[in-house]
């Protein structure tokens, strides 16, 4: 998939064209095939997929403890459909989960996502799955082309990829221990069963991966065999005499390869994690690793949770939408959909609001027109704001007003937090763990953990230990006052949001490399002009008397995208990649080097959130969990590259001039 423009198609994936039989079975009229048999559909799922793939017996071999690299079992599925396989799998996993830290990851592909209401009607045929169906329907994915990841409880997660199957597989980042090939029949849905797709199945298979499917079509068998599977026919189920089984053999480790973005490194599966920074990014990271069973300690230089940029009285989670279908556009949508689902499920400190976003420039008017003509989100998330002259903006439905302090308090309630810690350095240690050094109450301290994640806002620059700057400071001032009206949000360059008894508006935005700027009358006047434009009816004498100002510094990057992941080990990285990056040659294959020599072992970083920290933080936390444990990545491969921290170092090396030999 190109990072510039993705293949021509509607940005919003289609819905299935359903016809319901008298027996309650849905039929897709596009493929002229049923989703399941009312008579034996559930038992067919259990026989053709579960038992054929050795489940639940194979789970018994999973290692105890989160450090076990085989304590996660991953299943890939072609054809999410009604969600029947997932609901039945949830039931089986709850009955046979081998240990409290065991994880089950399911990555499912769907080109035409069914409406939640239709799925509810279809799954009602299986009352024995009522509990699992309720959970699945409660987190039913949004209609949006891209990647969505949801938690199903009991250590089980679903990553749904909505796209054409070939494109989705090419961008997916995971290896499966089992595959359920459950698309419509090969005769009626040939694209899903092509030789190219079967090769992608092989490319996304771990050693000993087992494929379960109902079909024995010859071209499917040949496609899997060509990909390296050992294919055999097995006794069929019901009226089918035969079914197919395919097993992926043990494969040798790949040779060391070029990986300048440091996205294919060794998974550390940490037991203990130190997070530097208790802002919204650090809070989301701490909670994400705590949920994975890690012992998490969060260090922050502030005195309590009410300090820093993440202590504003109210913030807004709203999307930034691009006018074309690019890797960046999908990244932005993946992050936004992840965020609104995250805060809704958290149930604390967040309120749904419709944000009315007015076009702010001629360029934005053109971009909004493209979005209107080819919307990337469904009508429950995106509306059109029009005036007498046509397009005037967008309405972000189900965006969120968020109280950062309340959200952070909830996320960190089960995590060890040490306030008043001034971290001075990260790195070193005993080879097994990574060390953090600093000062607290005038005394030196040292902490150690399996991994350390720097989420310290502007502090990342002096802690990441390399050349150049990852972030630049952007200072700003906003205004806050009591508010008793209905929840709402409006934006046009600046924003105003009202919820939870408060109204917040602003904010100014200027360079600020040091501490937060002083409150200024000029900044207040700028914010008042914004309020006059966005919500003049709210400007009352009572509000003016109660108005309070707050300032903060936000860390932003040069390309306005955040970062999350590994940091280079700078000398080794420069020695290995520097000349190739400067000269524009194809990056060389390492000879005798190991990947560990090119990155800082046990050190990760996340930040550069700019003014969209509440939107980015939950998504980036899941990116880091995937990096550390090797689970499915919650965005496409091209999108993941855009937020790799090593991208800044790559750009710096491209600009460097080679040193002249001395002598």
Legacy VTK file of the C-alpha trace (Angstrom):
# vtk DataFile Version 3.0
C-alpha trace
ASCII
DATASET POLYDATA
POINTS 663 float
0.000 0.000 0.000
1.469 3.333 -0.981
1.935 5.937 1.725
0.625 8.521 -0.721
-2.636 7.163 -2.054
-4.327 3.841 -1.376
-6.052 1.984 -4.258
-9.126 3.696 -5.695
-12.260 2.641 -3.827
-14.851 4.208 -1.577
-13.248 5.233 1.702
-16.230 3.899 3.621
-16.414 0.108 3.337
-19.714 -1.277 1.999
-22.367 -3.047 4.023
-23.611 -6.510 3.102
-26.873 -6.700 1.157
-28.848 -8.997 3.447
-31.909 -11.100 2.770
-33.451 -12.898 5.722
-34.963 -16.340 5.276
-38.034 -17.573 7.093
-35.707 -19.569 9.350
-33.887 -16.371 10.452
-30.694 -17.134 8.517
-29.126 -14.099 6.805
-28.045 -14.458 3.177
-25.638 -12.045 1.523
-27.170 -11.257 -1.867
-23.883 -9.940 -3.269
-22.268 -13.357 -2.920
-25.556 -15.271 -2.912
-24.523 -17.328 0.098
-25.720 -17.845 3.680
-23.665 -16.921 6.734
-24.401 -20.178 8.541
-26.792 -23.088 8.719
-29.548 -22.730 11.282
-29.493 -26.482 11.830
-25.812 -27.049 12.606
-23.931 -23.759 12.193
-22.568 -23.652 15.736
-21.534 -27.305 15.743
-19.905 -26.787 12.350
-17.860 -23.935 13.860
-16.743 -26.191 16.684
-15.877 -29.108 14.414
-14.416 -27.438 11.307
-12.486 -24.697 13.091
-11.976 -25.452 16.789
-11.391 -29.196 16.766
-9.619 -29.110 13.403
-7.143 -26.588 14.796
-6.557 -28.629 17.951
-8.526 -26.395 20.307
-8.656 -26.316 23.220
-5.923 -28.952 23.602
-3.195 -26.774 22.093
-3.824 -24.103 24.731
-2.700 -26.533 27.426
0.864 -26.209 26.115
0.975 -22.430 26.681
3.675 -21.351 29.104
2.923 -20.066 32.568
3.616 -16.419 33.405
3.710 -13.309 31.269
7.427 -13.768 30.537
6.618 -16.897 28.584
6.867 -16.013 24.925
4.323 -18.709 24.134
1.716 -17.495 26.592
-0.227 -15.784 23.811
-2.145 -17.765 21.224
-3.109 -15.940 18.026
-5.903 -16.905 15.644
-6.465 -15.391 12.210
-9.911 -15.474 10.628
-11.037 -14.677 7.101
-14.696 -13.722 7.271
-15.878 -12.103 10.518
-19.493 -12.243 9.337
-22.031 -12.382 12.159
-19.343 -12.885 14.801
-20.562 -16.436 15.500
-17.052 -17.908 15.494
-15.872 -15.207 17.901
-18.758 -15.667 20.338
-18.274 -19.438 20.373
-14.519 -18.983 20.779
-15.080 -16.673 23.757
-17.064 -19.404 25.445
-14.432 -22.048 24.744
-11.609 -19.800 25.944
-13.342 -18.966 29.232
-13.783 -22.689 29.871
-10.221 -23.670 28.992
-7.957 -20.659 29.590
-4.770 -22.407 30.735
-3.534 -19.802 33.247
-4.538 -16.345 34.515
-1.982 -14.553 32.328
-2.680 -16.479 29.125
-3.809 -14.335 26.193
-5.933 -15.139 23.161
-5.626 -12.718 20.228
-8.002 -13.009 17.282
-7.337 -11.087 14.064
-10.381 -11.149 11.798
-10.866 -9.729 8.299
-14.150 -8.399 6.960
-14.885 -6.498 3.774
-18.556 -5.751 4.480
-19.232 -5.337 8.190
-22.739 -6.237 9.296
-24.740 -3.704 11.282
-24.850 -4.386 14.994
-28.628 -4.814 14.890
-28.366 -7.423 12.119
-25.665 -9.305 13.994
-27.855 -9.280 17.091
-30.729 -10.788 15.123
-28.483 -13.441 13.586
-26.807 -14.448 16.854
-30.134 -14.722 18.659
-30.388 -18.159 17.018
-27.825 -19.388 19.592
-29.220 -18.715 23.105
-26.428 -20.843 24.602
-24.051 -18.025 23.562
-26.187 -15.243 25.061
-23.536 -14.042 27.538
-20.785 -13.980 24.926
-23.056 -12.352 22.353
-23.887 -9.542 24.772
-20.189 -8.788 25.311
-19.390 -8.900 21.593
-22.310 -6.685 20.622
-21.302 -4.240 23.356
-17.989 -3.588 21.596
-19.222 -4.106 18.037
-16.744 -2.345 15.729
-17.490 0.911 13.962
-17.840 0.945 10.192
-14.497 2.409 9.080
-11.838 1.123 6.719
-8.817 0.230 8.814
-7.983 -1.567 12.060
-9.954 -1.682 15.317
-8.981 -3.584 18.438
-11.392 -4.388 21.284
-11.102 -6.323 24.541
-13.495 -9.246 25.015
-12.553 -10.078 28.603
-10.678 -13.004 30.171
-7.479 -12.008 28.388
-9.059 -12.224 24.931
-8.948 -9.459 22.312
-10.329 -9.021 18.818
-8.522 -7.045 16.123
-10.881 -6.451 13.209
-9.461 -5.350 9.862
-12.079 -3.860 7.545
-10.759 -3.840 4.000
-10.525 -5.850 0.825
-8.894 -9.082 1.922
-5.729 -8.705 -0.161
-5.043 -5.153 1.013
-5.881 -6.014 4.599
-3.505 -8.974 4.717
-0.688 -7.023 3.113
-0.932 -4.380 5.845
-1.576 -6.695 8.809
1.175 -7.144 11.424
0.874 -10.504 13.230
1.662 -14.226 13.060
-1.141 -16.759 13.589
-1.014 -20.073 15.427
-4.290 -21.085 13.787
-6.437 -19.863 10.892
-10.187 -20.088 10.409
-10.874 -19.710 6.681
-14.587 -18.954 6.796
-15.393 -16.717 3.856
-18.259 -17.380 1.496
-17.675 -20.358 -0.777
-14.752 -20.166 -3.250
-17.155 -20.395 -6.177
-19.072 -17.321 -4.996
-16.286 -15.298 -3.392
-13.152 -16.143 -5.409
-11.091 -13.117 -4.282
-10.894 -14.441 -0.739
-9.539 -17.811 -1.892
-7.004 -16.722 -4.503
-3.420 -17.994 -4.678
-2.205 -14.546 -3.584
-4.371 -14.652 -0.471
-3.220 -18.183 0.378
0.386 -16.973 0.148
-0.459 -14.148 2.539
-1.932 -16.723 4.915
1.419 -18.504 4.865
3.312 -15.233 5.365
1.233 -14.547 8.476
1.602 -18.032 9.969
3.820 -19.086 12.868
5.544 -22.485 12.914
3.032 -25.325 13.468
0.115 -23.073 12.517
-2.986 -25.126 11.641
-5.617 -24.041 9.126
-9.211 -25.113 9.521
-11.721 -24.669 6.694
-14.818 -26.311 5.289
-13.685 -26.249 1.655
-11.609 -28.847 -0.205
-11.521 -26.881 -3.471
-8.498 -27.885 -5.501
-7.152 -24.391 -6.138
-7.342 -23.606 -2.421
-5.389 -26.773 -1.570
-2.802 -25.933 -4.221
-2.524 -22.323 -3.000
-1.847 -23.389 0.574
0.608 -26.059 -0.525
2.468 -23.510 -2.664
2.765 -21.332 0.454
4.495 -24.143 2.334
1.599 -25.812 4.125
1.321 -29.572 4.462
-2.215 -30.138 3.161
-4.442 -33.143 3.789
-8.095 -34.138 3.518
-9.969 -35.063 6.672
-13.471 -36.469 7.293
-16.080 -33.794 6.736
-18.899 -32.544 8.884
-22.635 -32.931 8.275
-23.413 -33.428 4.610
-19.821 -32.728 3.525
-17.774 -35.876 3.075
-14.433 -34.127 3.439
-12.788 -31.039 4.814
-9.244 -29.766 4.503
-6.514 -29.372 7.076
-3.254 -27.535 6.479
-0.267 -27.373 8.857
2.586 -24.892 8.528
5.956 -26.551 9.201
8.763 -25.320 11.399
10.728 -22.677 9.526
14.282 -21.548 10.088
14.912 -18.121 11.576
15.185 -15.409 8.969
18.559 -13.857 8.288
19.348 -10.524 9.876
17.829 -7.851 7.679
17.568 -4.128 7.200
15.224 -2.574 9.769
15.966 1.160 10.023
12.638 1.987 11.667
13.237 -0.655 14.373
9.829 -2.267 13.973
10.934 -5.920 13.777
12.875 -6.274 17.007
12.888 -8.963 19.683
9.768 -9.030 21.864
10.794 -8.649 25.499
7.557 -9.823 27.174
8.282 -7.802 30.314
7.274 -8.708 33.843
8.137 -5.251 35.183
7.736 -1.848 33.524
8.787 1.661 34.522
6.894 4.529 32.889
8.418 8.003 33.119
5.607 10.547 33.142
2.103 10.407 34.642
0.376 12.563 32.024
-2.330 11.112 29.810
0.275 9.218 27.769
1.963 7.703 30.827
-1.378 6.907 32.449
-2.609 5.039 29.364
0.681 3.142 29.109
0.661 2.231 32.793
-2.885 0.904 32.592
-2.246 -1.021 29.343
0.744 -2.877 30.792
-0.987 -3.410 34.136
-3.852 -5.116 32.302
-1.260 -7.395 30.678
-0.178 -8.520 34.156
2.985 -6.425 34.440
4.308 -4.877 37.660
4.123 -1.178 36.699
5.771 1.796 38.394
5.097 5.326 37.133
7.588 8.098 37.983
6.621 11.766 37.646
8.368 14.999 38.603
5.092 16.667 39.626
3.841 16.762 43.176
0.459 15.231 42.340
-1.970 14.461 39.529
-3.138 18.071 39.257
0.084 19.333 37.645
1.182 19.437 34.006
-0.432 19.717 30.587
-2.668 16.724 31.339
-4.319 18.564 34.239
-6.481 20.907 32.183
-10.087 21.090 33.433
-11.555 19.714 30.195
-10.297 18.474 26.843
-11.809 17.459 23.524
-11.347 14.220 21.589
-12.186 14.999 17.957
-10.773 13.597 14.717
-8.396 15.157 12.249
-9.608 13.899 8.891
-7.623 13.983 5.649
-9.240 14.448 2.250
-7.698 11.331 0.642
-7.267 7.687 1.590
-3.607 7.559 2.648
-1.614 5.708 5.273
-1.650 8.856 7.404
-5.415 9.252 6.956
-5.990 5.675 8.125
-3.632 6.176 11.066
-5.642 9.198 12.199
-8.928 7.290 11.910
-7.574 4.185 13.675
-6.413 6.386 16.570
-9.661 8.352 16.812
-11.974 5.330 16.732
-9.732 3.651 19.301
-9.920 6.712 21.576
-13.695 7.197 21.599
-14.202 3.502 22.307
-11.595 3.615 25.065
-13.179 6.510 26.956
-16.689 5.153 26.507
-15.656 1.812 28.018
-13.699 3.491 30.826
-16.950 5.004 32.075
-15.255 7.802 34.048
-14.503 11.408 33.157
-15.778 11.384 29.560
-19.004 12.556 27.923
-20.130 12.101 24.292
-20.630 15.380 22.439
-21.281 16.387 18.847
-18.468 18.708 17.782
-19.496 21.262 15.159
-16.306 22.000 13.222
-16.505 24.973 10.846
-14.143 25.297 7.897
-11.340 27.688 8.789
-9.684 28.396 5.413
-10.073 27.946 1.670
-7.822 24.896 1.893
-9.956 23.398 4.624
-13.143 24.086 2.662
-11.704 22.059 -0.241
-10.631 19.256 2.100
-14.031 19.141 3.748
-15.671 18.993 0.319
-13.611 15.904 -0.536
-14.576 14.340 2.789
-18.239 15.081 2.121
-18.067 13.456 -1.331
-16.214 10.386 -0.029
-16.677 10.133 3.751
-14.256 7.895 5.696
-16.650 7.408 8.634
-20.264 6.285 8.911
-23.130 8.673 9.597
-23.142 7.838 13.312
-19.654 9.386 13.540
-19.579 12.011 10.793
-22.119 14.568 9.604
-22.008 17.543 7.257
-22.462 21.149 8.352
-23.941 23.238 5.581
-25.025 26.838 5.109
-26.720 28.617 2.245
-23.518 28.536 0.207
-22.985 24.787 0.535
-20.267 23.008 2.496
-19.319 24.894 5.661
-17.786 22.222 7.829
-18.243 18.855 9.504
-20.030 17.478 12.541
-18.050 14.954 14.550
-20.739 12.830 16.141
-19.828 10.834 19.265
-16.665 12.838 19.868
-15.795 13.120 23.558
-15.395 15.824 26.191
-12.863 14.483 28.683
-11.727 15.434 32.183
-8.017 14.492 32.005
-7.499 14.417 35.781
-10.471 12.107 36.393
-9.423 9.803 33.555
-5.808 9.635 34.706
-6.851 8.943 38.297
-8.958 6.019 37.122
-6.211 4.622 34.883
-3.573 4.845 37.604
-5.617 3.646 40.585
-4.023 0.166 40.533
-0.540 1.331 39.497
2.353 2.292 41.780
2.992 6.052 41.312
6.016 7.852 42.745
5.575 11.636 42.638
8.339 14.235 42.948
10.930 12.186 41.035
13.370 14.036 38.794
14.716 11.396 36.396
18.194 12.258 35.120
19.164 9.241 33.002
17.842 6.010 31.532
19.869 3.003 30.421
22.452 0.563 31.589
21.632 -1.951 34.246
22.679 -5.538 34.780
22.006 -6.805 31.250
18.694 -8.297 32.304
16.979 -5.103 33.425
17.136 -1.434 32.495
18.105 1.202 35.045
16.520 4.597 35.775
18.485 7.120 37.844
17.349 10.398 39.361
16.782 12.548 42.421
13.872 12.662 44.845
13.728 14.823 47.980
17.368 15.747 47.436
18.537 12.113 47.411
19.702 9.986 44.489
17.608 6.958 43.545
17.719 4.062 41.101
14.906 1.888 39.811
15.212 -1.167 37.578
12.681 -2.944 35.371
12.569 -5.212 32.347
11.656 -2.230 30.172
11.483 1.535 30.618
9.073 3.700 28.622
9.792 7.429 28.385
6.494 9.324 28.235
7.713 12.547 29.806
6.476 15.142 27.308
9.240 17.679 26.783
11.477 15.612 29.077
12.001 13.017 26.349
14.643 15.202 24.696
17.205 14.916 27.499
16.313 11.323 28.442
16.426 9.553 25.089
20.206 9.795 24.901
20.699 10.572 21.229
21.461 13.364 18.808
18.908 16.026 17.933
15.462 16.714 19.365
12.427 14.453 19.215
9.988 17.170 20.271
9.576 20.934 20.366
7.532 22.856 22.903
4.252 24.524 22.041
2.924 26.729 24.823
-0.691 27.726 25.124
-3.324 29.341 27.305
-6.985 28.408 27.702
-9.875 29.811 29.697
-12.299 28.008 32.009
-15.551 28.977 33.731
-18.545 27.247 35.357
-21.229 26.036 32.944
-24.746 24.704 33.473
-25.969 24.057 29.935
-26.109 20.986 27.712
-22.890 19.252 26.670
-21.540 20.628 23.386
-18.360 21.402 21.426
-17.491 23.734 18.541
-14.243 24.375 16.748
-12.772 26.619 14.084
-9.044 26.954 14.607
-9.779 27.369 18.331
-12.362 25.325 20.217
-14.966 25.621 22.949
-16.320 22.650 24.881
-18.854 22.479 27.685
-19.501 19.446 29.899
-19.470 18.325 33.522
-20.293 21.775 34.849
-17.428 23.523 33.049
-16.777 25.406 29.857
-13.263 25.544 28.407
-12.189 27.533 25.371
-9.009 28.550 23.537
-6.273 27.734 23.126
-3.374 29.883 22.049
-0.402 28.170 20.458
3.173 29.453 20.353
6.759 28.189 20.585
7.817 27.533 24.166
10.889 25.470 24.922
10.916 25.936 28.698
8.313 26.012 31.410
4.674 26.855 30.809
4.232 30.492 29.743
2.821 33.026 32.174
-0.873 33.808 31.967
-1.226 36.865 29.753
-3.941 39.387 28.958
-3.081 39.172 25.244
-3.724 35.421 25.217
-7.011 35.891 27.054
-8.097 38.491 24.507
-7.267 36.060 21.679
-9.322 33.366 23.370
-12.205 35.775 23.924
-12.234 36.607 20.221
-12.448 32.880 19.540
-15.404 32.593 21.932
-17.119 35.540 20.194
-16.788 33.624 16.922
-17.760 30.164 18.183
-20.304 30.730 20.959
-21.049 34.422 21.556
-24.249 33.589 23.443
-22.157 32.185 26.304
-20.238 35.403 26.960
-22.052 36.760 29.992
-21.000 38.990 32.835
-21.281 36.080 35.261
-18.981 33.950 33.142
-16.441 36.769 32.816
-16.372 37.231 36.582
-15.685 33.517 37.131
-13.186 33.114 34.291
-9.851 31.440 35.085
-6.820 30.969 32.821
-4.432 28.025 32.614
-1.214 27.559 30.652
0.827 24.526 29.671
3.510 23.349 27.270
2.697 20.561 24.861
5.376 18.502 23.135
4.973 18.389 19.349
7.021 16.923 16.506
8.235 18.491 13.277
5.798 16.422 11.166
2.839 16.837 13.570
2.593 13.087 14.158
3.402 11.419 17.485
5.841 8.573 18.064
5.846 5.276 19.933
8.406 2.486 19.892
12.099 1.665 20.105
14.921 4.199 20.212
18.153 3.679 18.225
21.459 2.781 19.833
22.939 5.774 18.114
26.583 4.913 17.436
25.796 1.432 16.119
22.821 2.715 14.142
24.857 5.488 12.503
27.706 3.113 11.677
25.330 0.631 10.086
22.838 2.829 8.230
24.458 6.241 8.000
26.234 6.011 4.647
23.303 4.342 2.928
20.843 6.951 4.224
23.124 9.821 3.164
23.716 8.502 -0.340
20.190 7.238 -0.969
21.382 3.696 -1.640
19.310 0.661 -0.771
19.843 -0.104 2.885
22.399 -2.847 3.291
21.875 -6.184 4.951
23.678 -6.561 8.238
26.656 -8.885 8.128
27.414 -10.538 11.415
25.574 -7.854 13.398
22.534 -8.460 15.538
19.455 -6.311 15.719
20.043 -5.686 19.415
23.180 -3.719 18.548
21.072 -1.157 16.694
18.540 -0.179 19.375
18.561 0.614 23.059
17.603 -2.625 24.706
14.800 -2.226 27.206
14.044 1.415 26.312
10.946 2.703 24.516
9.499 6.184 24.055
6.090 7.673 23.330
5.141 11.307 22.898
4.925 14.222 20.520
1.173 14.343 21.053
0.813 18.073 20.425
-2.714 19.318 21.125
-4.288 15.882 20.547
-2.932 13.968 23.513
-6.326 12.658 24.602
-6.861 11.217 21.118
-3.429 9.689 20.592
-2.592 8.308 24.042
-4.888 5.233 24.296
-3.923 4.144 20.765
-0.160 4.592 21.240
-0.304 2.631 24.493
-1.665 -0.360 22.561
1.090 0.089 19.962
3.709 -0.228 22.721
2.048 -3.313 24.193
2.135 -4.917 20.740
5.819 -4.000 20.380
6.735 -5.419 23.770
4.706 -8.641 23.592
4.539 -9.249 19.859
0.761 -9.135 19.562
-1.216 -7.831 16.586
-0.505 -4.178 15.794
-3.673 -2.041 15.923
-2.983 -0.238 12.646
-1.649 -1.024 9.170
2.044 -1.549 8.474
2.433 1.662 6.466
0.637 3.651 9.150
2.834 2.113 11.861
5.944 3.320 10.055
4.735 6.920 10.254
4.978 6.961 14.071
8.272 5.107 14.571
10.656 7.209 16.719
13.601 6.165 14.532
12.156 8.185 11.623
13.661 11.368 13.069
17.105 9.826 13.312
16.804 8.504 9.758
16.059 12.015 8.509
18.990 13.414 10.435
21.386 10.877 8.941
20.116 11.663 5.446
21.072 15.309 5.988
24.497 14.644 7.519
27.629 15.248 5.505
30.203 12.447 5.600
33.215 13.163 7.769
36.480 13.681 5.910
39.282 11.266 6.662
41.939 12.777 8.875
45.531 12.766 7.807
LINES 1 664
663 0 1 2 3 4 5 6 7 8 9 10 11 12 13 14 15 16 17 18 19 20 21 22 23 24 25 26 27 28 29 30 31 32 33 34 35 36 37 38 39 40 41 42 43 44 45 46 47 48 49 50 51 52 53 54 55 56 57 58 59 60 61 62 63 64 65 66 67 68 69 70 71 72 73 74 75 76 77 78 79 80 81 82 83 84 85 86 87 88 89 90 91 92 93 94 95 96 97 98 99 100 101 102 103 104 105 106 107 108 109 110 111 112 113 114 115 116 117 118 119 120 121 122 123 124 125 126 127 128 129 130 131 132 133 134 135 136 137 138 139 140 141 142 143 144 145 146 147 148 149 150 151 152 153 154 155 156 157 158 159 160 161 162 163 164 165 166 167 168 169 170 171 172 173 174 175 176 177 178 179 180 181 182 183 184 185 186 187 188 189 190 191 192 193 194 195 196 197 198 199 200 201 202 203 204 205 206 207 208 209 210 211 212 213 214 215 216 217 218 219 220 221 222 223 224 225 226 227 228 229 230 231 232 233 234 235 236 237 238 239 240 241 242 243 244 245 246 247 248 249 250 251 252 253 254 255 256 257 258 259 260 261 262 263 264 265 266 267 268 269 270 271 272 273 274 275 276 277 278 279 280 281 282 283 284 285 286 287 288 289 290 291 292 293 294 295 296 297 298 299 300 301 302 303 304 305 306 307 308 309 310 311 312 313 314 315 316 317 318 319 320 321 322 323 324 325 326 327 328 329 330 331 332 333 334 335 336 337 338 339 340 341 342 343 344 345 346 347 348 349 350 351 352 353 354 355 356 357 358 359 360 361 362 363 364 365 366 367 368 369 370 371 372 373 374 375 376 377 378 379 380 381 382 383 384 385 386 387 388 389 390 391 392 393 394 395 396 397 398 399 400 401 402 403 404 405 406 407 408 409 410 411 412 413 414 415 416 417 418 419 420 421 422 423 424 425 426 427 428 429 430 431 432 433 434 435 436 437 438 439 440 441 442 443 444 445 446 447 448 449 450 451 452 453 454 455 456 457 458 459 460 461 462 463 464 465 466 467 468 469 470 471 472 473 474 475 476 477 478 479 480 481 482 483 484 485 486 487 488 489 490 491 492 493 494 495 496 497 498 499 500 501 502 503 504 505 506 507 508 509 510 511 512 513 514 515 516 517 518 519 520 521 522 523 524 525 526 527 528 529 530 531 532 533 534 535 536 537 538 539 540 541 542 543 544 545 546 547 548 549 550 551 552 553 554 555 556 557 558 559 560 561 562 563 564 565 566 567 568 569 570 571 572 573 574 575 576 577 578 579 580 581 582 583 584 585 586 587 588 589 590 591 592 593 594 595 596 597 598 599 600 601 602 603 604 605 606 607 608 609 610 611 612 613 614 615 616 617 618 619 620 621 622 623 624 625 626 627 628 629 630 631 632 633 634 635 636 637 638 639 640 641 642 643 644 645 646 647 648 649 650 651 652 653 654 655 656 657 658 659 660 661 662
